[in-house]
Amino acid sequence: MSNLDFFASDVHISADRPDITARFMRFLDLVEREAARLYLLGDIFDLWLGPKQTSLPYVRPVLERLRAIAAAGTPVVYLAGNRDFNFDARVNGGPPPRQLPDELTIESGGLKLYLTHGDLLCTGDRGYGKTRRAARSGLARWMLNNMPLVFSLWVTQGLRRLSARKLSRKPRLETAIDFSRVRSHLLRGHDAVISGHVHRAARYRVALEEGRTGEFLTLGDWFREGVYLVGGTGSLEFRRLR
């Protein structure tokens, strides 16, 4: 039986990028053959508003495939992204609670890992913090879950355009990782911090104290190739699905 853990983030599955969906489905073939556990660190879907999206043609095959993998005995663990935080893992046979966690500590191949999507590590974006709190409120979640499908599709398109415009106007500093926040998680006894959100695959050594260092890894997006991380053997290795 495999002892490999697979980690992926920022796939951004959407109706207008069937190439990304096909790439992710090929990745799930690898997961089924090689992985002991699959960790999805947010923004797997480009935008997830509510349960009515499960009926959409580009969504259904992905959910069915993930459900089959989980049913066959490979745990599929979800963390909340900034775009798909309202995703309900139970549609894939995942465990409650319905609201996805923002962070998770796991053991993988003898390493203690801290997992998060990464938006909470970008502390310079104060405006995003306010928007984040409002979007995750009980009222906002209720509206997203009960919105008619045709209206949710219209909202989805509008939000994607607005997000692209706002991101293009933000200074790079606002969207950068706050390494003091990363360091604080490493000082709590984690061997490595793994996140997504910044859309680039990178590995950093972070100085701690008394000459010790910890590791910080950011996962890449899936716009041109599938970038994922493999652990479970005492080390962490980037792999690419072209």
Backbone as CSV, one residue per row, in Angstrom:
resi,resn,N_x,N_y,N_z,CA_x,CA_y,CA_z,C_x,C_y,C_z
1,MET,0.844,-1.206,0.000,0.000,0.000,0.000,0.875,1.250,0.000
2,SER,0.505,2.265,-0.760,1.295,3.482,-0.866,1.258,4.275,0.438
3,ASN,2.379,4.952,0.734,2.416,5.859,1.884,2.610,7.299,1.446
4,LEU,2.360,7.580,0.161,2.574,8.924,-0.372,1.391,9.834,-0.100
5,ASP,1.711,11.075,0.265,0.698,12.115,0.414,0.853,13.104,-0.737
6,PHE,-0.264,13.445,-1.386,-0.255,14.399,-2.489,-0.910,15.704,-2.025
7,PHE,-0.327,16.843,-2.445,-0.834,18.163,-2.079,-0.998,18.992,-3.357
8,ALA,-2.159,19.630,-3.510,-2.412,20.479,-4.682,-3.232,21.691,-4.268
9,SER,-3.112,22.752,-5.035,-3.838,23.992,-4.751,-4.000,24.769,-6.041
10,ASP,-4.940,25.712,-6.051,-5.083,26.693,-7.137,-5.225,26.052,-8.514
11,VAL,-6.074,25.037,-8.588,-6.382,24.416,-9.874,-7.283,25.347,-10.693
12,HIS,-8.243,25.978,-10.050,-9.144,26.948,-10.675,-9.954,26.336,-11.820
13,ILE,-10.621,25.244,-11.518,-11.496,24.589,-12.493,-12.645,25.517,-12.837
14,SER,-12.900,25.709,-14.147,-13.984,26.580,-14.589,-14.522,26.077,-15.911
15,ALA,-15.692,26.594,-16.298,-16.341,26.136,-17.530,-15.535,26.493,-18.768
16,ASP,-14.787,27.593,-18.723,-14.081,28.047,-19.922,-12.635,27.571,-20.012
17,ARG,-12.233,26.660,-19.109,-10.887,26.091,-19.187,-10.955,24.564,-19.107
18,PRO,-11.513,23.909,-20.137,-11.585,22.437,-20.123,-10.208,21.788,-20.092
19,ASP,-9.176,22.497,-20.558,-7.824,21.932,-20.506,-7.367,21.739,-19.065
20,ILE,-7.725,22.667,-18.181,-7.368,22.533,-16.773,-8.112,21.352,-16.154
21,THR,-9.386,21.227,-16.470,-10.166,20.103,-15.938,-9.559,18.773,-16.381
22,ALA,-9.192,18.671,-17.661,-8.593,17.433,-18.172,-7.276,17.131,-17.456
23,ARG,-6.480,18.170,-17.206,-5.203,17.999,-16.502,-5.439,17.494,-15.084
24,PHE,-6.434,18.066,-14.420,-6.722,17.655,-13.051,-7.250,16.224,-13.001
25,MET,-8.031,15.836,-13.989,-8.533,14.463,-14.027,-7.384,13.470,-14.217
26,ARG,-6.378,13.831,-15.022,-5.210,12.966,-15.163,-4.428,12.891,-13.853
27,PHE,-4.377,13.994,-13.139,-3.761,14.001,-11.812,-4.493,13.055,-10.866
28,LEU,-5.821,13.042,-10.929,-6.584,12.153,-10.061,-6.335,10.684,-10.406
29,ASP,-6.009,10.388,-11.651,-5.593,9.029,-12.002,-4.331,8.643,-11.229
30,LEU,-3.378,9.581,-11.142,-2.161,9.339,-10.370,-2.468,9.158,-8.887
31,VAL,-3.362,10.003,-8.377,-3.753,9.901,-6.975,-4.301,8.513,-6.680
32,GLU,-5.173,8.033,-7.541,-5.796,6.720,-7.321,-4.750,5.608,-7.313
33,ARG,-3.722,5.729,-8.159,-2.711,4.674,-8.264,-1.633,4.775,-7.184
34,GLU,-1.273,6.025,-6.792,-0.047,6.189,-6.017,-0.220,6.790,-4.624
35,ALA,-1.320,7.493,-4.369,-1.416,8.282,-3.131,-2.110,7.522,-2.008
36,ALA,-1.647,7.782,-0.790,-2.341,7.298,0.400,-3.364,8.326,0.866
37,ARG,-3.029,9.623,0.702,-3.940,10.706,1.077,-3.779,11.845,0.077
38,LEU,-4.872,12.579,-0.138,-4.862,13.742,-1.020,-5.310,14.959,-0.226
39,TYR,-4.483,16.009,-0.250,-4.803,17.258,0.436,-4.988,18.350,-0.619
40,LEU,-6.168,18.954,-0.630,-6.507,20.024,-1.566,-6.553,21.331,-0.784
41,LEU,-5.609,22.232,-1.085,-5.396,23.413,-0.259,-6.094,24.655,-0.803
42,GLY,-7.274,24.476,-1.359,-8.096,25.622,-1.715,-7.986,26.076,-3.151
43,ASP,-9.041,26.756,-3.599,-9.183,27.261,-4.971,-9.055,26.144,-6.000
44,ILE,-9.584,24.985,-5.668,-9.662,23.901,-6.644,-10.652,24.307,-7.736
45,PHE,-11.737,24.960,-7.338,-12.674,25.551,-8.292,-12.412,27.054,-8.366
46,ASP,-12.550,27.605,-9.556,-12.271,29.021,-9.748,-13.179,29.886,-8.890
47,LEU,-14.410,29.460,-8.714,-15.321,30.123,-7.791,-16.430,29.139,-7.440
48,TRP,-16.696,29.007,-6.143,-17.752,28.110,-5.694,-18.708,28.918,-4.825
49,LEU,-19.924,29.081,-5.347,-20.900,29.865,-4.604,-21.805,29.018,-3.731
50,GLY,-22.271,27.888,-4.237,-23.205,27.093,-3.450,-23.467,25.734,-4.067
51,PRO,-24.329,24.933,-3.400,-24.545,23.539,-3.794,-25.175,23.366,-5.167
52,LYS,-25.830,24.386,-5.688,-26.458,24.235,-7.015,-25.421,24.069,-8.123
53,GLN,-24.179,24.434,-7.859,-23.136,24.245,-8.858,-22.823,22.773,-9.120
54,THR,-23.216,21.908,-8.218,-22.912,20.481,-8.407,-23.595,19.912,-9.647
55,SER,-24.626,20.582,-10.171,-25.340,20.077,-11.346,-24.720,20.533,-12.662
56,LEU,-23.721,21.397,-12.610,-23.140,21.927,-13.838,-22.274,20.878,-14.536
57,PRO,-22.317,20.825,-15.872,-21.601,19.774,-16.614,-20.095,19.744,-16.369
58,TYR,-19.472,20.898,-16.163,-18.026,20.889,-15.957,-17.640,20.517,-14.527
59,VAL,-18.609,20.553,-13.613,-18.358,20.239,-12.210,-18.603,18.762,-11.909
60,ARG,-19.666,18.210,-12.474,-20.101,16.857,-12.121,-19.007,15.800,-12.246
61,PRO,-18.281,15.720,-13.375,-17.259,14.659,-13.491,-16.161,14.758,-12.435
62,VAL,-15.789,15.989,-12.066,-14.745,16.173,-11.060,-15.224,15.665,-9.707
63,LEU,-16.457,16.029,-9.339,-17.000,15.582,-8.062,-17.137,14.062,-8.028
64,GLU,-17.614,13.493,-9.127,-17.776,12.042,-9.167,-16.443,11.330,-9.019
65,ARG,-15.404,11.878,-9.645,-14.082,11.254,-9.571,-13.512,11.348,-8.162
66,LEU,-13.646,12.485,-7.534,-13.165,12.644,-6.164,-13.938,11.751,-5.203
67,ARG,-15.235,11.647,-5.433,-16.064,10.788,-4.589,-15.637,9.326,-4.710
68,ALA,-15.326,8.912,-5.927,-14.910,7.524,-6.149,-13.568,7.242,-5.469
69,ILE,-12.650,8.203,-5.528,-11.348,8.029,-4.889,-11.506,7.892,-3.376
70,ALA,-12.346,8.759,-2.791,-12.582,8.691,-1.351,-13.254,7.370,-0.971
71,ALA,-14.214,6.918,-1.783,-14.929,5.666,-1.489,-14.002,4.459,-1.585
72,ALA,-12.964,4.559,-2.424,-12.030,3.450,-2.593,-10.988,3.391,-1.481
73,GLY,-10.995,4.378,-0.583,-10.129,4.306,0.584,-9.018,5.324,0.660
74,THR,-8.941,6.261,-0.285,-7.944,7.334,-0.221,-8.601,8.587,0.342
75,PRO,-8.294,8.967,1.572,-8.921,10.168,2.140,-8.628,11.408,1.297
76,VAL,-9.667,12.200,1.056,-9.535,13.465,0.344,-9.849,14.578,1.336
77,VAL,-8.855,15.389,1.662,-8.981,16.406,2.713,-8.977,17.781,2.061
78,TYR,-9.986,18.587,2.382,-10.156,19.908,1.771,-9.846,21.010,2.776
79,LEU,-9.173,22.046,2.306,-9.040,23.288,3.054,-9.701,24.406,2.257
80,ALA,-10.111,25.446,2.948,-10.819,26.547,2.294,-9.859,27.434,1.521
81,GLY,-10.214,27.750,0.287,-9.497,28.755,-0.483,-10.205,30.091,-0.379
82,ASN,-9.663,31.100,-0.998,-10.361,32.386,-0.983,-11.473,32.433,-2.023
83,ARG,-11.471,31.506,-3.006,-12.509,31.491,-4.025,-13.522,30.360,-3.826
84,ASP,-13.140,29.285,-3.154,-14.078,28.166,-2.987,-14.297,27.801,-1.516
85,PHE,-14.218,28.834,-0.645,-14.381,28.596,0.785,-15.755,28.039,1.137
86,ASN,-16.743,28.265,0.270,-18.099,27.795,0.564,-18.352,26.382,0.042
87,PHE,-17.323,25.737,-0.481,-17.468,24.372,-0.976,-17.850,23.440,0.167
88,ASP,-18.765,22.528,-0.115,-19.232,21.564,0.878,-18.619,20.208,0.541
89,ALA,-17.651,19.772,1.338,-16.941,18.527,1.041,-17.852,17.314,1.093
90,ARG,-19.011,17.435,1.704,-19.896,16.274,1.793,-20.452,15.858,0.435
91,VAL,-20.410,16.749,-0.557,-20.893,16.359,-1.875,-19.993,15.285,-2.485
92,ASN,-18.790,15.129,-1.955,-17.878,14.083,-2.420,-17.767,12.946,-1.420
93,GLY,-18.679,12.886,-0.462,-18.555,11.881,0.573,-17.558,12.260,1.644
94,GLY,-17.133,13.529,1.633,-16.196,14.000,2.643,-16.880,14.185,3.986
95,PRO,-16.086,14.353,5.032,-16.644,14.452,6.385,-17.178,15.843,6.698
96,PRO,-18.141,15.949,7.616,-18.508,17.256,8.147,-17.336,17.776,8.984
97,PRO,-17.297,19.035,9.404,-18.333,20.039,9.220,-18.369,20.598,7.804
98,ARG,-19.492,21.218,7.455,-19.647,21.738,6.109,-18.629,22.836,5.817
99,GLN,-18.384,23.707,6.794,-17.440,24.795,6.555,-16.009,24.255,6.604
100,LEU,-15.269,24.484,5.533,-13.921,23.940,5.433,-12.972,24.653,6.388
101,PRO,-11.987,23.935,6.918,-11.006,24.579,7.799,-10.059,25.478,7.012
102,ASP,-9.549,26.516,7.676,-8.562,27.410,7.062,-7.148,26.883,7.223
103,GLU,-6.931,25.989,8.183,-5.593,25.495,8.472,-5.680,24.085,9.034
104,LEU,-4.570,23.374,8.938,-4.548,21.986,9.387,-3.102,21.600,9.674
105,THR,-2.890,20.867,10.760,-1.582,20.298,11.069,-1.651,18.793,10.892
106,ILE,-0.720,18.239,10.121,-0.713,16.802,9.878,0.704,16.270,10.084
107,GLU,0.803,14.933,10.159,2.089,14.242,10.159,2.197,13.487,8.853
108,SER,3.322,13.649,8.166,3.518,13.000,6.874,4.952,12.513,6.763
109,GLY,5.135,11.219,6.795,6.479,10.660,6.673,7.425,11.130,7.751
110,GLY,6.919,11.320,8.974,7.748,11.778,10.078,7.901,13.280,10.167
111,LEU,7.315,14.028,9.240,7.371,15.483,9.265,6.054,16.050,9.782
112,LYS,6.162,17.068,10.631,4.979,17.780,11.103,4.750,18.972,10.182
113,LEU,3.606,18.970,9.480,3.342,19.962,8.448,2.163,20.840,8.821
114,TYR,2.300,22.135,8.552,1.204,23.086,8.711,0.688,23.425,7.321
115,LEU,-0.596,23.180,7.082,-1.213,23.414,5.776,-2.209,24.558,5.860
116,THR,-2.209,25.430,4.849,-3.203,26.491,4.744,-3.248,26.948,3.290
117,HIS,-4.342,27.593,2.897,-4.410,28.041,1.509,-3.350,29.092,1.217
118,GLY,-3.190,30.040,2.121,-2.152,31.044,1.956,-2.633,32.474,2.027
119,ASP,-3.929,32.708,1.849,-4.403,34.093,1.899,-4.212,34.698,3.289
120,LEU,-4.272,33.882,4.335,-4.073,34.401,5.683,-2.608,34.717,5.974
121,LEU,-1.716,34.284,5.095,-0.296,34.616,5.247,0.052,35.936,4.567
122,CYS,-0.874,36.490,3.791,-0.656,37.766,3.096,-1.294,38.877,3.923
123,THR,-0.627,39.275,4.984,-1.240,40.167,5.969,-1.278,41.624,5.525
124,GLY,-0.575,41.973,4.436,-0.542,43.369,4.018,-1.803,43.849,3.336
125,ASP,-2.657,42.935,2.897,-3.863,43.305,2.155,-5.021,43.505,3.134
126,ARG,-5.110,44.683,3.721,-6.139,44.962,4.731,-7.536,44.944,4.130
127,GLY,-7.661,45.450,2.906,-8.971,45.466,2.258,-9.509,44.066,2.043
128,TYR,-8.625,43.155,1.652,-9.056,41.773,1.464,-9.533,41.171,2.781
129,GLY,-8.870,41.502,3.882,-9.276,40.967,5.176,-10.706,41.328,5.518
130,LYS,-11.105,42.567,5.231,-12.484,42.982,5.505,-13.465,42.249,4.596
131,THR,-13.117,42.129,3.309,-13.979,41.410,2.371,-14.109,39.953,2.766
132,ARG,-13.025,39.370,3.214,-13.022,37.966,3.617,-13.983,37.711,4.768
133,ARG,-13.931,38.565,5.773,-14.816,38.390,6.934,-16.280,38.536,6.533
134,ALA,-16.585,39.489,5.661,-17.970,39.692,5.235,-18.478,38.503,4.428
135,ALA,-17.654,37.980,3.533,-18.077,36.884,2.663,-18.313,35.598,3.439
136,ARG,-17.639,35.433,4.566,-17.772,34.210,5.355,-18.785,34.326,6.483
137,SER,-19.502,35.426,6.533,-20.524,35.600,7.566,-21.680,34.636,7.334
138,GLY,-22.454,34.405,8.390,-23.589,33.493,8.274,-24.598,33.933,7.228
139,LEU,-24.871,35.236,7.167,-25.836,35.746,6.190,-25.333,35.540,4.769
140,ALA,-24.051,35.849,4.531,-23.493,35.688,3.186,-23.530,34.231,2.751
141,ARG,-23.197,33.326,3.653,-23.212,31.897,3.313,-24.639,31.442,3.002
142,TRP,-25.596,31.928,3.768,-26.998,31.541,3.516,-27.428,32.002,2.132
143,MET,-27.070,33.226,1.779,-27.436,33.751,0.462,-26.784,32.934,-0.656
144,LEU,-25.503,32.578,-0.484,-24.805,31.799,-1.501,-25.437,30.420,-1.671
145,ASN,-25.827,29.812,-0.571,-26.374,28.454,-0.628,-27.794,28.407,-1.182
146,ASN,-28.507,29.514,-1.127,-29.911,29.516,-1.557,-30.149,30.305,-2.846
147,MET,-29.117,30.788,-3.451,-29.222,31.583,-4.664,-29.622,30.693,-5.853
148,PRO,-30.587,31.116,-6.695,-30.914,30.343,-7.899,-29.686,30.172,-8.782
149,LEU,-29.605,29.046,-9.476,-28.422,28.726,-10.255,-28.133,29.783,-11.321
150,VAL,-29.161,30.240,-12.043,-28.935,31.202,-13.117,-28.365,32.500,-12.552
151,PHE,-28.827,32.889,-11.359,-28.310,34.104,-10.731,-26.885,33.884,-10.235
152,SER,-26.596,32.697,-9.694,-25.253,32.418,-9.198,-24.233,32.440,-10.333
153,LEU,-24.639,31.980,-11.525,-23.734,32.031,-12.675,-23.440,33.468,-13.076
154,TRP,-24.451,34.313,-13.029,-24.270,35.721,-13.340,-23.349,36.387,-12.317
155,VAL,-23.563,36.072,-11.044,-22.708,36.615,-9.983,-21.285,36.114,-10.142
156,THR,-21.138,34.841,-10.502,-19.811,34.255,-10.678,-19.005,35.022,-11.712
157,GLN,-19.615,35.293,-12.858,-18.915,36.004,-13.918,-18.532,37.417,-13.484
158,GLY,-19.450,38.083,-12.782,-19.165,39.435,-12.310,-18.046,39.469,-11.285
159,LEU,-18.043,38.515,-10.366,-17.014,38.475,-9.333,-15.643,38.174,-9.924
160,ARG,-15.601,37.309,-10.923,-14.315,37.000,-11.561,-13.733,38.242,-12.240
161,ARG,-14.578,39.006,-12.928,-14.082,40.230,-13.578,-13.618,41.249,-12.544
162,LEU,-14.406,41.393,-11.467,-14.037,42.359,-10.423,-12.735,41.960,-9.749
163,SER,-12.582,40.676,-9.461,-11.367,40.199,-8.813,-10.140,40.456,-9.675
164,ALA,-10.262,40.205,-10.972,-9.129,40.423,-11.880,-8.730,41.900,-11.908
165,ARG,-9.731,42.803,-11.933,-9.426,44.241,-11.967,-8.754,44.695,-10.672
166,LYS,-9.279,44.244,-9.530,-8.726,44.658,-8.247,-7.304,44.142,-8.072
167,LEU,-7.073,42.892,-8.474,-5.750,42.306,-8.310,-4.709,43.031,-9.159
168,SER,-5.110,43.456,-10.362,-4.167,44.147,-11.249,-3.766,45.506,-10.705
169,ARG,-4.603,46.096,-9.835,-4.308,47.430,-9.306,-3.568,47.397,-7.969
170,LYS,-3.474,46.220,-7.341,-2.864,46.149,-6.015,-1.344,46.162,-6.106
171,PRO,-0.688,46.891,-5.201,0.775,46.822,-5.142,1.209,45.398,-4.805
172,ARG,2.348,44.984,-5.334,2.825,43.630,-5.104,3.004,43.329,-3.618
173,LEU,3.377,44.354,-2.834,3.602,44.161,-1.406,2.345,43.662,-0.711
174,GLU,1.180,44.130,-1.137,-0.062,43.745,-0.487,-0.378,42.267,-0.667
175,THR,0.046,41.685,-1.769,-0.272,40.293,-2.046,0.902,39.365,-1.733
176,ALA,1.939,39.895,-1.072,3.123,39.101,-0.764,2.932,38.346,0.551
177,ILE,3.658,37.241,0.678,3.642,36.444,1.896,4.335,37.193,3.035
178,ASP,3.739,37.167,4.204,4.343,37.724,5.410,5.175,36.607,6.063
179,PHE,6.491,36.658,5.888,7.341,35.567,6.373,7.410,35.510,7.897
180,SER,7.071,36.596,8.577,7.013,36.525,10.041,5.875,35.616,10.486
181,ARG,4.792,35.601,9.720,3.670,34.700,10.023,4.080,33.240,9.765
182,VAL,4.786,33.016,8.665,5.297,31.670,8.375,6.225,31.209,9.496
183,ARG,7.116,32.097,9.891,8.096,31.766,10.937,7.402,31.410,12.238
184,SER,6.313,32.097,12.566,5.604,31.803,13.821,5.041,30.389,13.821
185,HIS,4.570,29.917,12.667,4.062,28.543,12.591,5.200,27.536,12.708
186,LEU,6.338,27.835,12.120,7.481,26.929,12.223,7.992,26.859,13.660
187,LEU,7.959,27.982,14.369,8.431,28.011,15.753,7.516,27.226,16.690
188,ARG,6.307,26.936,16.245,5.390,26.120,17.058,5.666,24.623,16.899
189,GLY,6.738,24.286,16.240,7.117,22.885,16.148,6.866,22.229,14.813
190,HIS,6.441,22.987,13.808,6.240,22.412,12.484,7.572,22.339,11.728
191,ASP,7.749,21.264,11.009,8.943,21.119,10.174,8.824,21.918,8.881
192,ALA,7.599,22.090,8.404,7.389,22.826,7.156,5.995,23.431,7.141
193,VAL,5.865,24.543,6.425,4.584,25.187,6.130,4.342,25.029,4.638
194,ILE,3.139,24.594,4.267,2.778,24.431,2.861,1.540,25.265,2.582
195,SER,1.588,26.071,1.520,0.436,26.895,1.164,0.338,27.023,-0.351
196,GLY,-0.755,27.590,-0.798,-0.949,27.942,-2.195,-1.129,29.437,-2.304
197,HIS,-2.113,29.869,-3.075,-2.593,31.248,-3.161,-1.724,32.164,-4.016
198,VAL,-0.401,32.063,-3.926,0.454,33.009,-4.650,0.760,32.532,-6.075
199,HIS,0.295,31.342,-6.435,0.367,30.843,-7.819,1.798,30.655,-8.324
200,ARG,2.697,30.271,-7.451,4.044,29.925,-7.911,4.599,28.813,-7.020
201,ALA,5.237,27.854,-7.667,5.869,26.755,-6.939,7.252,27.207,-6.488
202,ALA,7.470,27.213,-5.179,8.750,27.700,-4.655,9.033,27.030,-3.315
203,ARG,10.307,26.999,-2.969,10.758,26.403,-1.704,11.703,27.392,-1.022
204,TYR,11.478,27.655,0.259,12.278,28.621,1.010,12.792,27.974,2.294
205,ARG,14.001,28.350,2.687,14.521,28.016,4.006,14.322,29.235,4.893
206,VAL,13.698,29.035,6.048,13.362,30.137,6.948,14.188,30.009,8.223
207,ALA,14.975,31.037,8.533,15.797,31.032,9.746,14.904,31.120,10.977
208,LEU,15.192,30.297,11.978,14.396,30.288,13.200,15.230,30.814,14.366
209,GLU,15.869,29.944,15.104,16.674,30.369,16.249,17.756,29.330,16.499
210,GLU,18.864,29.777,17.092,19.985,28.894,17.420,20.457,28.103,16.203
211,GLY,20.456,28.780,15.050,20.951,28.149,13.842,19.989,27.190,13.168
212,ARG,18.799,27.032,13.724,17.828,26.120,13.130,17.112,26.806,11.966
213,THR,16.617,25.997,11.052,15.808,26.512,9.949,14.570,25.637,9.783
214,GLY,13.562,26.196,9.147,12.368,25.457,8.761,12.133,25.664,7.280
215,GLU,11.189,24.920,6.748,10.953,24.981,5.317,9.563,25.532,5.031
216,PHE,9.475,26.358,3.989,8.206,26.920,3.533,8.077,26.630,2.043
217,LEU,6.965,25.976,1.655,6.750,25.620,0.265,5.427,26.196,-0.202
218,THR,5.452,26.851,-1.368,4.222,27.363,-1.967,3.935,26.572,-3.241
219,LEU,2.681,26.219,-3.420,2.261,25.429,-4.566,1.933,26.331,-5.753
220,GLY,2.175,25.836,-6.946,1.877,26.610,-8.142,0.444,26.436,-8.610
221,ASP,0.047,27.270,-9.578,-1.289,27.136,-10.161,-1.256,26.107,-11.289
222,TRP,-2.424,25.895,-11.918,-2.570,24.852,-12.933,-2.905,25.425,-14.305
223,PHE,-2.612,26.691,-14.549,-3.000,27.324,-15.796,-2.233,26.775,-17.002
224,ARG,-0.955,26.424,-16.809,-0.148,25.901,-17.916,0.284,24.459,-17.695
225,GLU,0.423,24.066,-16.450,0.804,22.708,-16.095,0.289,22.427,-14.696
226,GLY,0.173,21.143,-14.370,-0.278,20.772,-13.042,0.902,20.663,-12.096
227,VAL,0.973,21.533,-11.077,2.065,21.523,-10.113,1.527,20.980,-8.790
228,TYR,2.160,19.937,-8.306,1.714,19.365,-7.041,2.923,18.933,-6.226
229,LEU,2.686,18.610,-4.971,3.738,18.256,-4.037,3.481,16.841,-3.544
230,VAL,4.556,16.093,-3.366,4.451,14.726,-2.868,5.266,14.605,-1.585
231,GLY,4.645,14.064,-0.547,5.314,13.806,0.720,5.009,12.399,1.185
232,GLY,5.385,12.138,2.435,5.117,10.825,3.015,6.342,9.969,3.158
233,THR,7.486,10.426,2.646,8.716,9.636,2.687,9.798,10.296,3.542
234,GLY,9.422,11.329,4.277,10.409,12.072,5.061,10.963,13.276,4.331
235,SER,10.525,13.478,3.082,10.919,14.651,2.308,9.727,15.130,1.505
236,LEU,9.857,16.310,0.880,8.793,16.905,0.092,9.334,17.209,-1.299
237,GLU,8.632,16.750,-2.334,9.127,16.847,-3.706,8.065,17.448,-4.621
238,PHE,8.443,18.488,-5.360,7.555,19.049,-6.372,7.525,18.142,-7.602
239,ARG,6.334,17.986,-8.162,6.195,17.279,-9.428,5.286,18.098,-10.346
240,ARG,5.426,17.891,-11.636,4.640,18.644,-12.613,3.974,17.694,-13.576
241,LEU,2.716,17.977,-13.844,1.949,17.222,-14.813,1.742,18.120,-16.017
242,ARG,2.439,17.852,-17.108,2.425,18.765,-18.257,1.294,18.417,-19.201
